[in-house]
Amino acid sequence: MKNKMPVKFTMVFLILASLLFINNERALGQNQPLNKETIIYFFWQDGCPYCAKTKEFLPKLESKYPNIKIKAFEISSNNDNLKAMQTMEAAYGATSRGVPEFFIGDKYYQGFESEETDGLAIEQMVKNCLAKSCPDPSDKTIDYVNRLNRQSKFAGPYLAGLIILIALIIVIGVTSAILKNKGQREQ
């Protein structure tokens, strides 16, 4: 009876270790904290007439809703801003048809004709986020980049965990075989 105790202990340890790795996957990006302010990522380009209309509208929106923060990025003169926009588009599954582009919470919006149409749609997105506290759009982008990194690196820490798990299984198998052999000799 005493010989089975190490095997049981090892099995319990193995189960707990595997649960730790499963929960670690969930912790990486799926439970992002919500923000009390609504952050709008606004991508625009010099010479764009729709962007000019948007730039007139956004200060009005900011004065009406003091809990919003607008992060504006001009893309024609700054390649880093263009890359940031393209990364956000990929994270949101959006296809660019031009600027202006908006990322609000977990929503994407493209274009701006007038305050009466697109302005109202954007304002409604802001209201929804203020009512339910949306995540910062950059969180979705960070999650997207992290997923790409995990895919391209074969989940570095998870590979190490998998190796440890395989080693534990081998140790359990060898221990069981030794204990079984030892039990058969004693009989």
N, C-alpha and C positions, 0 to 999 in steps of 0.2 A: 504494500500500500504506500509506503514511504517513497518508493521509486517513481510513482506517478505524479508526485507533487511538483517536481521541476518542470515536467511536461505541461501540466496545467498552468503553472505560473508563466511559462513561456508563451503558451497560447493566449492567455489574457493579455500579456504584454504586446503580442503581435496584433491582436484586435485593436487595442487602444492606440498603438502606433499608426495603424492604417486609418483609423478615424481622425487622428491628428492631421494626416496628409490630406484627407478629403475636406476637412473643415478649413485647412489652409487655402485650398483652391477657392473656396467660397469667399474667404476674407480678402482676396485680391481683386477688389474693384466692384463687387456686386452690392456692397452695403455702404455706398458713399454717403457721407453726412450731407444733410440738406442745408442750404444757406438761407439766412433770414432776409438777405437782400437778393434781388433778381439781377443777374448779370447778363448783359446783352453784348455779344460779340458782333461787331459791325465791320464788314469788309467793303471797302470802296476804292474808287480809282479817280485820279485827277482827270478832268475833262468829261466825266460821265454826268449827263444832265439829270439822270434819275438819282444818282448819288447826291447831287447838289440839292435836290428836293428833300432827300432824306436828311441831309445835314441841317436843313431848316426845321424839319419836323422833330428831330430827336431832342433838342433843348426844351421844346414845349412838353414833350413826354416826361423828361427828367424833372421839370418843375411841377408837373401834375402828380408825379409819383416819386417822392424823394428817396424811396427804398430801392431804386434801380441804379445800377452802375453800368455805364456804357464804355466798352473798350473798343475804340475805333482803330482800324488798321488800313493804311493806304497801301495798295498792292503794286502799283505801276513803278514806283521808285524804290521799293524795298522787297528784295527777293525773299527774305526771311518771312515777311508778312504773307507773301504769295504762297510759300510753302506751308505756312500755318493754316491758311485758308484751305488749301488742298487736303491737308491732313484732317481738318475738321470735316470737310465734305466726305472724305472716305469713312470717317468714324460715324457719321450720320447717314451714310448710304445715299448721299445727295449727288446729283449730277449738275455740275456748274453750267449755267446758261448765261453767265455774266454777273455783274455786280449791279446794285448792292446785294449783299447777302447778310443774313442775320441768323444767329444761333442763340436761342433763348430756352434755357432749361434743356429739355430733351427734344426740342422742336427746331426745325430749320425753315427759314423763309427766304425767298429770293424775289427781288424786284421791288420797285416802288414807283407807282404812277401818281398817286395823290394821297393826301391825308384822309380823304373821305373813303377810300377803298383800302389800300394797303396799310395806311396809317391806322385805321380801325382794326384791321386784322392783327397788326403788331401789338396794338394796345390791348386787345383781348388776350393775346398770349402773355403779356405782362401781367394783366389782372389774374389770369389763371395761376401764374407762378407765384404772385404775391399771396394768393389765397391758400395755396398748398405748399409753398416753399420748395421751389425747384432746385435741382443741383446746378452747380456751376458748369456751363458747357465744356469747360476745359477738362473736367473730370471724365467726361465721356471720351474725349480725345486721348487723355492719359491712359484710360482703360484700353482703348483701341491700340495704342502704341505698345502697351504692356502685353496685350494678346499677341501682337506681331512678334515681339521679342521672345515671348515664351515659345511660339511656334518655330521661330528660326533657331533658337538655341536648344530645342527639344526640352524645354522646361527645366533648365539647369538644376534648381533645388529639387524638383520632382524626380529628376533622374537619379540624384543622390539618394533620395528617399526610396526610390524603387530598388536601387542596389542594396540598401540596408535591409529592405523588406525581403529580398531574395536571399540575402545572407542569413537572415533570421530563419527563414523557411528551411534552408540547408542545415542550420544548426539544430533546429527542431527535429528534422528528419534523422540526422546522425544520432542525436541524443535518444530519440525513440528507438532506433535500431539497437543502440548499445544497451539500453535498459531492457529491451525485449530479449536480446541475446543473453544478458545477465540473468534475467528471470527464468529463461529456459534452462540454463546451466544449473541453477539452484534447485530445480525440480528434479 
